Amino acid sequence: MGYSLGTEELSSKSSGLWRALLAEFVGIFILNFFACAACTHANGDKTLISLAFGLSVFMVVMSIGHISGGHINPAVTAGMLAAGKVSLIRALMYVAAQCAGAVAATTALDVLIPKSFQNGLGNTGLKEGVTDMQGLGFEFFLGFVLVLCVFGVCDENKPDSRFVAPLAIGLTVTLGHLGVVEYTGSSMNPARSFGTAFVTDSWAHHWIYWAGPILGGVTAALLYCQLFKAPTASDASERYRTSADDKEMRRLDGKHDMA
């Protein structure tokens, strides 16, 4: 893992930073606009909400993943930063673009949806009886499972996984919502919660929706890189060769003992 400040990216045309920032803005705009719109008319249907978020993420990663990596989530960006896959400056600018896109999308919903139908515009909050620490725990594991999936399907030593990456990531978001949307609103995404909190001016327990997913995402990134990363082709062939040599030696030793 290598870490970089990334100042050269600000002026380098080849870095594609500015195009990537626009992609992150547009990506989370789509996520917040359609998924939070679904929250306004779900009438308690958690499956509808879960599918809206999962399908939005699937569509966005398919569309802009090749430009920016399709983070659209500060927890994913923090995980990539911890693993040394993005520079510090790129990570900070990604988060800024993500927050701006989320605010823009929720503002658009605020303008388009009559006040009587807004129902909080999908603002996340703790269910009555859920403590701050319990909420933090839920959001930690939501960030953890999402980033673990992202690293698993984007592992450069598992090229076949890339074909299903957008679907796998979208389904993981759906899984997270199906599991715990009842308790915390299942944010998984600090920028998504920031957009609705900013527009509705609802900041209760908001720190949980930053701390939880980011801590979970960084933990998953480091765990994957240190213990779960797929071996390179050369490593795999070396292990196979060593194993084959060991078997041959045991076979020869067996013959020698019999003699």
N, C-alpha and C positions, 0 to 999 in steps of 0.2 A: 504494500500500500504506500502510495506517495501522495504528498500534500503540496498544494500550490496556491499562492495568493491569487494569481491569474490576472495581474494588471495588464499584461500584454494582450489579453482578449478584448480589452476596451477599444483598442485601436486597430486590431488585426481584422481585416476583411475576411480572412479564411476561417476565423473562429466561428462565424455564423451566430454570434451571441445575440445580435439585435433581432435577427429572424427568429431565434429560439425564444426570446422574450415575448415576441408577438404571439408565437404559437402557444406559450404557456398562458398568456392572457386570454386568448380566444378559447383555449381548451377548457379552462375553469369557468369561463363565462357560459359555455354550453352546459357544463355540469350543473352549475348553480341555477341557471335559468330553467332548465327542464326538470331537474330533480326536485328543486324547491317548489316549482310550480305544482308538481304532483302532490307535494305535502299539503298544499292549500285546499285540495279537494279529496284527499284520501279518506276522510271520515273514519279514521282509526284503522284503515286497512294497511297493516304493516307490510304485507306482501307487495302491494302496489308500490309503496315507498321504496322497498328493497330493490325491486326490479328497476325502478326509475333511476336510482343511483348506479346500480350495476351496469345497466345498458348504456347510460350516459358515459361512464368511464370506458366501457368497451369501445364505443363509437369514437371517443376522443383519442384514445391510444392508437386505434387503427388509423386515424386521420393525421395526427401530428407527432406520433411517436418517433418517426424517422427524422424529425426536425430538431426537437428539443429533448427527446427521450421520453416525452409524455409523462413528466412528473405530476403536474397539476396538483401538487400536494406538498406542503413544506415538510411533512414527515418523511416522504420519499426523498426529497432533496437533502434533508439532514442526514439520512442514511447513506446517500451517495457521497456526501461530503465526508462523513466519518470513514468511509471505505476508500477515500482518495480518488473517487471517480469523477468528481467535479471540483473546480477551484473554489476558493472561498468567495471571491467576487461574483462568480457566476451563480453560486448558491444563494447569496444575499439578493442578487438582482432577480433570480427566479422567484424567490419568496415575495418580493415586492410586486412583481408582475402577477403572481397568483392572487395576492390579496386585492390588488386593483381590479382584476377581472371578476373576482367574486363580488366585490362591492358594486361594480357596474351591472352585473347580471341581476343582483337583488334589487338594485335601484330601478332597473327596467321592469321587473315584476311589480314593484311598488307603484309604478306609473300605470301599468297595463291592467292590473287586477283591482277591481273595486275594493274599497276598504272593508266592506262587509264580508268579503270572501277570502281575505288574506290569511287569516288564521295563523298569524305570526310569521308568515313567509318562510316556514321551515326552520325557524330558529331552534337551536339545540338547547336543551336544559335538562337538569337532573329530575327524575321522577320523585315525587314526594316520598320521603323515607330513605332515599339513597343519599349517603353521606358523601362529603368531598373526596375522602380517601377511596371509597368504593367506586365513585365515578372516575377517579384517576386510574384505578386498577382496570376498569372496563376499557377506558380509552388507551391505556398502555398496551393491552393485548390486541386491541383493534389495530393500532399502529404496527405492532409486532407482526401479526399475521399478514398484513398487507405488504410490508416491506420484505418479509421473508419470501413471499410469493414473487415479488418483483425481482429479487436477486436470483431466485431459483430459475425463473423462466428466461431471464436475461443473461444467464451465465454463458460467457463466451466459449466455454468448453462443452456446452450442451446446445449446439447449433439447431438441433431439431426442435427444441423447446420454443424457439422464437416464433414458429408458425402459429402456436396457440397462445402466445403471450398476452395479446389483448383480451382474449376470451377468458383466460385464467385470472387475469387481474380484475376484470369486470365481475366475474363470479365470486372472487374473494370479497369484493366490496358488497356484493349481494349477501354473501354469507354473514359478514359482519353486521349488516342491518337486520337480517332475519334473526340473528342471535340476541342482540342487545339493544336494538332501537328503542325498546320499551323503557329502558333504564336511563340512558344518557342521550338519546336521540341518535346514537351511533355516528358520531361525527367522522372519525378516522382522519379528518382533514382540517387542520387549523384554519386554513384560508377559507374553506367553505363555511365554517362557523363564524369567522370574522366578518364575512360579507353580510350575513343576516344580522349579526349583533350590531354592526355599524349602522345599517339602515333602520333597524327597529329600535335602536338604542337600548338593547337588552344585554347587559354585561354580567349578569349574575353567574358566578362560577366559571367565567370565561377562561380563566387561566388553565383550568383543567383540560380544555380543548386544544391548548398549545402544548402543555407539559406532557400530557399522557401520550398522544400519538408520536411526538418527537422522541421521547425517551424510549418508547417501544420500537420505533423505527431504527434508531441508532443501535439499540441492543441487537435487533435482528440482523442488521447489516454486519456488525462486528462478528456475531456468532456465525453467520454464513461464510464470511471471508476466512475466518480462522479454522472452522471445523467442517463445514458442509460443502465447500466449493468443490465442484467436479474436477477430477484430475485432468491434466493436459494429455493429449494423445501420446506424447513421449513418456510421460509418467506411467500411463496405463500399460503401454507396451513393455516398459521396463519391469513393472511389477509382474506382468504375465511371464516375461522371460525368466525372471528370478524364481517365480513359482515353478515353472517348467524345469529349470535347472535343479531345484530342490527335489522335485519328484524323481528326476532321473538319477540323482545321487542316492536317494533312498532305495530306488530299484536296484542299482548296482550294489549298494551295501547289502541288500537282501540276498542277492546272488552270491556275494562273497561269503556271507555267513553260512549259506547252504553248502558251499564248497568245503 
